[in-house]
Amino acid sequence: MPQTLKTDWILFGAVVAMACFGLLMVYSASSYIAQIGTAGLGPQPSWYYLIRQLAWAGIAVVAMMTLKKTNYRNLQTPAVAFGALGVSAALLILVLFVDTLHGRWLHVGPISLQPSEIAKPALVIFVAYFVAWRARAINNPRYTLIPAAAVVGAAIVAVIVKDLGTAVVLAAGALVVFFVAGLEWRYCFIVVVLALVGLGVSIYMQQYRMDRVCKWLDQFPIVAKIDKTGWVKAHAAKAKRDTNYQADQSEIAVGVGGAAGLGLMNGRQKQLFLPAPHTDFIYAVVGEETGLVGTVALALGFGVIFWRGLRAALRVRDDFGRYLALGATVVVVVQALINMSVVLGMGPTKGIPLPLISYGGSSLLSTMVLMGILMNVAEHAG
């Protein structure tokens, strides 16, 4: 008898509810800056960004529902795993050579695409396929670890040039999958050390990253005790006065919101005080307008995704499904944690969208693709 599949309504409901809330917050956070005109657009209707996000949301929902209905085992082929990674790598390489004014995006007419976001589902599928394929020899350096390090490492390096935050998210997802698959502690230690060295080099190579990290570290008294030479303080002093401006304004927004918030559409920090209120710092707008209630509820939403994703990974019977569920869950939840920690002043400023909430079509699409895959794994897990 064919297996009867049941939708994980808790996971499905959480994702849909958060995506709808995200649309509401995008409108609230962007209506003011749309009307006054920013980024050379000139004055626009208050719903300018909302309409664009709705268009992407329609595409993202179709993608999510398609993958929800598609047996995840259909993804367990070399053509899909290597093909997805190849397309993603090509886009990442392309963005390195296009006009630098475009930053992390590729522009095709009115459509803007962020290749680092497309890399998320591509790398999750590839890592799940590769680890399931080499499960019995996961600790073999020659035939498993070196090839995996070469492919995954190259993808992460390609991402890190333009988007450090996404590279950290991808690395976390890959490491968790390899660890669960049985990677020995010594290899985990080596990978973590290499990742930290790479992270340090990438920060050191970009002055603005150094400024942000040093400014953030300089606020902790323990750093001064450890840093006897005063290296951190010296670099923090050289940083521009507005290096932590975004973080400061986001903390003000969250603090003003208090327990219950000022009410939807009533936030003040989004009126040119808080940069990127509808993208990377939308969680600050949530805090100002819905207060502690809203921020905690949103954090709990990601907690639900983590719970149901972990549940699916534990219950599904095959390795590929387990690693798919783990990869998708870790990538989304870790990205959310990084975004929220930055907004709350718990980490140095880093531009990275809040999954399902922030304005941005590429981010919404990649997240919904991952959620569609996770939902299908959950259905087969029972």
C-alpha positions in Angstrom: 0.0 0.0 0.0 1.3 3.5 -0.8 2.3 5.6 2.2 -0.4 8.0 3.4 1.1 11.4 3.7 -0.1 14.0 6.2 0.7 17.6 6.1 2.6 18.9 9.1 0.0 21.6 9.8 2.0 23.1 12.7 5.0 23.7 10.4 2.8 24.8 7.5 0.8 27.2 9.7 3.9 28.7 11.3 5.5 29.4 7.9 2.4 30.9 6.3 1.6 33.0 9.4 5.2 34.4 9.5 5.2 35.1 5.8 1.9 37.0 6.0 3.2 38.9 9.1 6.3 39.7 7.0 4.2 41.3 4.3 2.4 43.4 6.9 5.7 44.6 8.4 7.3 45.3 5.0 4.4 47.6 4.3 4.7 49.3 7.7 8.5 49.6 7.5 8.7 50.8 3.9 5.7 53.1 3.4 7.4 56.2 4.6 10.7 55.8 2.7 8.7 54.9 -0.5 6.7 58.1 -0.3 9.7 60.4 0.1 11.7 58.5 -2.5 15.0 56.7 -1.7 17.8 55.0 -3.7 17.2 57.3 -6.6 13.6 56.1 -7.2 11.9 59.4 -6.5 8.6 59.6 -4.6 6.5 56.4 -4.9 3.1 55.2 -3.6 3.2 54.0 0.0 2.6 50.4 -1.2 5.5 50.4 -3.7 7.7 47.9 -1.8 4.7 45.8 -0.7 3.5 45.2 -4.3 7.0 44.1 -5.3 7.2 41.8 -2.3 3.7 40.4 -3.0 4.8 39.5 -6.5 7.8 37.6 -5.2 5.6 36.0 -2.5 3.3 34.6 -5.2 6.3 33.0 -6.9 7.7 31.8 -3.6 4.4 30.2 -2.6 4.1 28.3 -5.9 7.7 27.1 -5.4 7.0 26.0 -1.8 3.8 24.2 -2.7 5.4 22.5 -5.7 8.3 21.2 -3.6 5.9 20.2 -0.8 4.1 18.0 -3.2 7.3 16.6 -4.8 8.8 13.6 -3.2 12.1 14.8 -1.8 13.8 11.6 -3.0 13.5 13.0 -6.5 16.2 15.4 -5.5 18.6 12.6 -4.6 20.3 12.4 -8.0 23.7 13.7 -9.3 21.9 15.8 -11.9 19.9 17.7 -9.3 22.7 18.0 -6.7 25.5 19.0 -9.0 23.3 20.9 -11.3 21.8 23.1 -8.6 25.3 23.8 -7.2 26.7 24.5 -10.6 24.0 27.0 -11.5 24.5 28.7 -8.1 28.3 28.8 -8.5 27.9 30.3 -12.0 25.7 33.1 -10.6 28.1 33.7 -7.7 31.1 34.0 -10.1 29.1 36.2 -12.4 28.2 38.7 -9.6 32.0 39.1 -8.9 32.6 40.5 -12.4 29.6 42.7 -13.0 29.4 46.3 -12.1 30.5 46.7 -8.5 27.7 49.2 -7.9 25.3 46.3 -8.0 27.0 44.9 -4.9 25.6 41.5 -4.1 22.8 41.6 -6.8 22.5 40.7 -10.4 20.1 43.0 -12.2 18.1 41.8 -15.2 15.7 44.6 -16.2 13.4 45.3 -13.3 14.3 42.0 -11.6 17.1 41.9 -9.0 18.5 38.5 -8.0 20.9 37.8 -5.1 23.0 34.7 -6.0 24.1 34.1 -2.4 20.4 33.4 -1.5 20.1 30.9 -4.4 23.2 29.2 -3.0 21.3 28.2 0.2 18.9 25.6 -1.2 21.5 24.5 -3.7 24.2 23.8 -1.1 21.6 22.1 1.3 20.6 19.7 -1.4 24.2 19.0 -2.5 25.5 18.4 1.0 22.6 16.1 1.9 23.2 14.1 -1.3 27.0 13.9 -0.9 26.9 13.0 2.8 24.2 10.3 2.2 26.2 8.9 -0.7 29.4 8.8 1.4 27.8 7.9 4.7 29.8 4.7 5.3 33.1 6.5 4.6 32.3 9.9 6.1 35.7 10.1 7.8 37.8 9.0 4.8 40.0 12.0 4.1 40.9 11.1 0.5 37.6 10.1 -0.9 35.1 12.1 1.3 36.6 14.9 3.3 39.0 16.5 0.8 36.4 16.4 -2.1 33.7 17.8 0.2 36.0 20.5 1.6 37.0 21.5 -2.0 33.5 21.8 -3.3 31.7 23.2 -0.2 34.7 25.4 0.6 34.8 26.9 -2.9 31.1 27.7 -2.7 31.4 29.4 0.6 34.5 31.4 -0.5 32.5 32.5 -3.5 29.7 33.7 -1.2 32.0 35.3 1.4 33.5 37.8 -1.0 30.1 39.7 -1.3 28.1 38.3 1.7 29.9 37.3 4.8 26.7 36.6 6.8 25.3 34.2 4.3 28.6 32.4 4.1 28.5 31.9 7.9 25.0 30.5 7.6 26.0 28.1 4.8 29.0 26.9 6.8 26.9 26.3 9.9 24.4 24.2 7.9 27.1 22.1 6.2 29.0 21.5 9.5 25.9 20.3 11.4 25.0 17.8 8.6 28.5 16.4 8.6 28.6 16.2 12.4 25.3 14.4 12.6 26.5 12.0 9.8 29.3 10.9 12.1 32.2 13.2 11.4 34.9 12.6 14.0 35.5 15.3 16.6 39.1 15.9 15.4 37.9 16.7 11.9 35.1 18.9 13.4 37.8 20.8 15.3 39.9 21.2 12.2 36.9 22.5 10.2 35.9 25.0 13.0 39.5 26.3 13.3 39.8 26.7 9.5 36.4 28.4 9.4 37.4 30.8 12.2 40.7 31.6 10.4 38.8 32.2 7.2 36.3 34.4 9.0 39.1 36.4 10.6 40.8 36.9 7.3 37.6 38.0 5.5 37.0 40.5 8.3 40.5 41.8 8.2 40.5 42.3 4.5 37.5 44.6 4.5 38.0 47.9 6.5 34.3 48.3 7.2 34.0 44.8 8.7 37.0 45.6 10.9 35.4 48.8 12.0 32.2 47.1 12.9 33.7 44.2 14.8 36.2 46.4 16.7 33.5 49.0 17.7 31.3 46.2 18.9 34.1 44.5 20.9 35.3 47.7 22.4 32.1 48.0 24.5 33.0 45.0 26.6 35.4 45.7 29.6 36.7 42.1 29.4 38.2 42.8 26.0 40.4 45.6 27.3 41.7 43.2 30.0 42.5 40.5 27.4 43.8 42.9 24.8 46.9 44.2 26.7 48.3 46.0 23.7 45.1 48.0 23.1 44.9 46.8 19.5 41.0 46.6 19.5 40.6 50.0 21.1 43.1 51.6 18.6 41.2 50.2 15.7 37.8 51.1 17.2 39.1 54.7 17.6 40.0 54.9 13.9 36.6 53.8 12.9 34.1 56.3 11.6 31.8 57.9 14.2 28.7 56.4 12.5 30.1 52.8 12.2 27.6 51.6 14.8 24.8 54.0 13.8 22.5 51.2 12.5 22.9 49.2 15.6 22.4 52.2 17.9 19.2 53.2 16.1 17.8 49.6 16.1 18.4 49.4 19.9 16.6 52.7 20.3 13.6 51.4 18.3 13.4 48.2 20.3 13.7 50.1 23.6 11.0 52.6 22.6 8.6 49.8 21.8 8.5 48.5 25.4 6.2 45.7 26.2 3.3 46.3 23.8 4.8 48.6 21.2 3.6 51.8 19.6 1.2 50.1 17.3 1.4 49.1 13.6 2.4 52.0 11.3 3.2 54.2 14.3 7.0 53.6 14.5 9.2 56.6 14.3 12.7 55.2 13.8 11.8 54.0 10.3 11.4 57.7 9.3 15.0 58.0 8.1 16.6 57.4 11.5 16.9 53.6 11.1 18.7 52.6 7.9 17.3 49.6 6.0 14.1 49.4 8.1 12.3 47.2 5.6 15.3 44.8 5.0 18.1 43.9 7.4 16.7 45.9 10.4 13.0 45.1 10.1 13.1 43.2 13.4 13.8 46.6 15.0 10.6 47.9 13.5 8.8 44.8 14.8 10.1 45.7 18.3 9.1 49.3 18.1 5.6 48.8 16.7 4.6 45.5 18.4 6.9 45.6 21.4 8.3 42.7 23.4 5.1 40.7 22.6 5.8 40.8 18.9 9.5 40.2 19.0 9.1 37.2 21.3 6.2 35.8 19.2 8.4 36.1 16.1 11.3 34.4 17.8 8.9 31.6 18.9 7.9 31.2 15.3 11.4 30.3 14.4 11.5 28.1 17.4 8.5 26.2 15.9 10.4 25.8 12.6 13.4 24.4 14.5 11.2 22.0 16.5 9.3 20.7 13.5 12.5 20.5 11.4 14.3 18.6 14.1 11.3 16.3 14.6 11.2 15.5 10.9 15.0 14.8 10.8 14.6 12.4 13.7 11.6 10.5 12.3 12.4 10.2 8.7 13.8 6.8 7.8 16.5 7.6 5.2 19.8 9.5 5.5 19.1 11.8 2.6 15.8 13.0 4.1 17.4 13.4 7.5 20.2 15.6 6.1 17.9 17.6 4.0 15.7 18.4 7.0 18.7 19.3 9.1 20.3 21.5 6.5 17.1 23.4 5.7 16.3 23.9 9.4 19.8 25.0 10.4 20.2 27.5 7.5 16.9 29.3 8.2 17.1 29.3 12.0 20.8 30.3 12.2 20.2 33.2 9.7 17.3 34.4 11.9 19.4 34.2 15.0 22.2 36.2 13.4 19.7 38.9 12.2 18.0 39.2 15.6 21.3 39.2 17.5 22.5 42.1 15.4 19.3 44.1 15.9 19.4 43.5 19.7 23.1 44.6 19.9 24.3 41.1 20.7 26.6 40.9 17.6 28.5 43.3 15.3 26.4 44.9 12.5 26.0 42.6 9.6 23.6 43.1 6.7 21.5 39.9 6.5 17.8 39.6 6.0 15.4 38.1 8.5 13.9 35.0 6.8 10.2 35.3 5.8 10.0 38.8 7.2 12.5 41.1 5.5 11.8 42.7 2.1 13.7 41.0 -0.6 12.5 38.6 -3.3 15.5 36.3 -3.4 15.5 35.8 0.3 11.8 35.0 0.5 12.1 32.6 -2.5 15.1 30.7 -1.1 13.5 30.4 2.3 10.2 29.2 0.9 12.0 26.7 -1.3 13.8 25.3 1.8 10.5 25.2 3.8 8.8 23.4 0.9 11.5 20.7 1.0 11.3 20.5 4.8 7.5 20.1 4.6 7.8 17.2 2.2 10.3 15.5 4.4 8.0 16.1 7.4 5.1 14.5 5.6 7.2 11.3 4.8 8.4 11.3 8.4 4.9 11.0 9.7 
